[in-house]
Amino acid sequence: MTKKTASGEACCSPVMGAFRVEALLGVDERGQMVIPKELRDKAGIGPGDRLAVVSWEKDGDICCLSLIKADYLTGMVREFLGPLVSGLAGADKK
């Protein structure tokens, strides 16, 4: 979901690779959404999978939401923090 600011600019832009609108989701009266089956199949999302909701904020409003499979998010965090943790562990040995 991309929201435009008062100046007409999109509040967020793709961080990694290309992106496209895959589907438009409706929100029901209970606040629930359904990801279409074709998209779930394409993304490898199945029963019991967990998705992290990542938000971007600009000017105090959440303007963009992104879903990331929790397993991928865990891997991304490990990849990012791994060298930092290793560096800290090496510093403790000195």
Sequence and secondary structure as in RCSB ss.txt:
>XXXX:A:sequence
MTKKTASGEACCSPVMGAFRVEALLGVDERGQMVIPKELRDKAGIGPGDRLAVVSWEKDGDICCLSLIKADYLTG
MVREFLGPLVSGLAGADKK
>XXXX:A:secstr
   B TTS BS   SSS           TTS     HHHHHHHT  TT  EEEEEEEETTEEEEEEEEEHHHHHH
HHHHHHHHHHHHHHHHHT 
